[in-house]
């Protein structure tokens, strides 16, 4: 577990888990101690350990690929908090998520507002989450470019998502992707 962001309101912890080195994040509202898990790749016990001293409220999924949901069953069973995902990716989840997220939704985590951005391309239901000054991009955006796509149409969709939604953010916005190291919008 590595602390990647820590200010007066919000702390973000990163875990690199599983055989793909997939990033999972824990967001903590420092005022209330409420927390949210973003993605559940593997090694649920490490994520659960990282939540100690916080009050878990949500599991948020950037998308439903196997390398992002391997620990989902165990986390849902242990934490007993709502799972939130986009409808287009929820078909791959069993049981289905308790919360369906759409473009423009806001999730309240203590005193923190998390904005939901629907960024299709990597998957039809790919989501990014903006918490405070930070963007958690899943596999939509990595240092140097977009995430993997399967068709030219999917590539066009992810480029449109990045251009129309993510490039509207400030250049110095920190970006925490689904794999690898952080970057910025610039």
C-alpha positions in Angstrom: 0.0 0.0 0.0 1.3 3.4 -1.0 -0.2 6.8 -0.2 -0.5 8.6 -3.5 -2.4 11.7 -2.4 -2.9 13.2 1.1 -4.3 16.6 1.7 -6.4 18.2 4.5 -9.6 16.5 3.2 -8.7 13.4 1.3 -6.2 10.5 1.4 -5.8 8.1 -1.5 -4.0 4.7 -1.0 -2.9 2.6 -4.0 -2.4 -1.2 -4.0 -0.8 -3.0 -7.0 -2.4 -6.5 -6.9 -2.7 -9.7 -8.8 -0.7 -11.1 -11.7 -1.5 -8.0 -13.9 -0.3 -5.5 -11.2 -3.8 -3.9 -11.3 -4.2 -0.8 -9.2 -6.9 -0.7 -6.5 -7.5 2.5 -4.6 -8.9 3.4 -1.2 -10.3 6.9 -0.9 -10.7 8.2 2.7 -12.5 11.3 3.8 -10.2 12.5 6.5 -12.9 14.5 8.3 -15.3 11.6 8.7 -13.2 8.5 8.2 -15.6 7.2 5.5 -13.9 5.2 2.7 -14.5 3.8 -0.7 -12.7 1.1 -2.6 -12.1 1.6 -6.3 -11.7 -1.7 -8.2 -11.1 -5.1 -6.6 -8.4 -6.9 -8.6 -7.1 -9.6 -6.3 -5.8 -10.2 -2.8 -8.9 -9.0 -0.9 -7.2 -9.4 2.4 -4.7 -6.6 1.6 -7.6 -4.2 0.6 -9.5 -5.1 3.8 -6.4 -4.5 5.9 -6.0 -1.1 4.2 -9.5 -0.2 5.3 -8.8 -0.6 9.0 -9.6 2.5 11.0 -12.1 3.7 8.3 -15.8 3.2 7.7 -16.2 1.6 4.2 -19.2 2.9 2.3 -18.8 1.8 -1.3 -17.0 -0.4 -3.8 -16.8 1.5 -7.1 -15.8 -0.2 -10.3 -14.1 1.5 -13.2 -15.0 -1.5 -15.4 -15.8 -5.2 -15.2 -12.7 -6.9 -16.7 -11.5 -9.9 -14.7 -8.2 -8.2 -13.6 -10.3 -5.5 -11.9 -12.9 -7.7 -10.2 -11.0 -10.9 -9.0 -11.5 -10.0 -5.3 -15.0 -8.6 -5.7 -16.9 -11.6 -4.3 -14.8 -11.7 -1.1 -14.9 -7.9 -0.6 -18.7 -7.7 -1.1 -19.1 -10.6 1.4 -16.8 -9.1 4.0 -17.6 -5.3 3.7 -21.4 -5.5 3.0 -21.4 -2.2 1.3 -23.0 -1.3 -2.1 -21.2 -2.1 -5.3 -21.5 0.7 -7.9 -20.9 0.3 -11.7 -22.2 1.4 -15.0 -25.2 -0.5 -16.4 -23.3 -1.5 -19.6 -20.7 -3.4 -17.5 -23.0 -4.7 -14.9 -24.1 -7.8 -16.9 -20.7 -9.3 -16.2 -21.2 -9.0 -12.4 -23.0 -11.6 -10.3 -24.8 -10.6 -8.2 -25.5 -7.3 -10.0 -24.4 -4.0 -8.5 -26.7 -2.3 -6.0 -26.0 1.1 -7.6 -26.0 1.9 -11.3 -23.8 4.9 -12.1 -24.2 7.3 -15.0 -22.4 10.3 -16.5 -22.8 13.3 -14.1 -23.7 11.3 -11.0 -22.2 12.4 -7.7 -21.3 10.0 -4.9 -21.0 11.5 -1.4 -18.2 10.0 0.7 -18.2 11.9 4.0 -17.5 15.5 3.1 -16.0 14.5 -0.3 -18.0 14.6 -3.6 -16.9 12.0 -6.2 -18.0 12.9 -9.7 -18.8 10.1 -12.1 -17.6 10.3 -15.7 -18.8 7.7 -18.2 -15.9 7.1 -20.6 -16.7 4.3 -23.0 -14.1 2.7 -25.2 -12.0 0.3 -23.1 -15.4 -1.2 -22.2 -18.9 0.1 -22.9 -19.4 0.9 -19.3 -15.9 2.3 -18.4 -16.1 5.0 -15.7 -13.6 7.5 -14.3 -14.0 9.1 -10.9 -13.0 12.6 -9.9 -12.5 13.1 -6.2 -11.3 16.5 -5.1 -8.5 17.4 -7.4 -7.7 13.8 -8.4 -8.9 11.6 -11.3 -9.1 7.8 -11.0 -9.1 6.7 -14.6 -9.3 3.0 -14.6 -8.1 1.7 -18.0 -9.4 4.7 -19.9 -6.3 6.8 -19.6 -2.6 5.9 -18.9 0.6 7.8 -19.0 1.0 8.4 -22.7 -2.4 7.5 -24.0 -5.6 5.6 -23.9 -6.2 2.0 -22.6 -6.4 -1.0 -24.9 -9.4 -1.3 -27.2 -10.6 -4.2 -29.4 -11.8 -2.5 -32.5 -11.2 0.8 -34.4 -14.7 1.9 -33.3 -13.8 1.3 -29.6 -10.6 3.2 -30.1 -12.5 6.1 -31.6 -14.9 6.0 -28.6 -12.1 6.1 -26.0 -10.4 9.0 -27.8 -13.7 10.8 -27.8 -14.2 10.1 -24.1 -10.8 11.4 -23.2 -11.0 14.4 -25.5 -14.5 15.5 -24.5 -14.5 14.6 -20.8 -11.0 14.2 -19.4 -9.2 16.9 -21.4 -11.7 19.5 -19.9 -9.9 19.1 -16.6 -7.0 21.2 -15.5 -3.6 20.2 -17.1 -2.1 19.5 -13.6 -4.9 17.2 -12.5 -3.2 14.1 -11.1 -4.4 10.9 -12.8 -4.3 7.5 -11.1 -4.8 4.8 -13.7 -5.8 1.1 -13.4 -2.3 -0.1 -14.0 1.2 1.5 -13.6 2.2 4.8 -12.3 0.3 8.1 -11.9 0.4 10.8 -14.5 -1.4 14.2 -15.1 -3.9 15.3 -17.7 -1.1 17.3 -19.4 
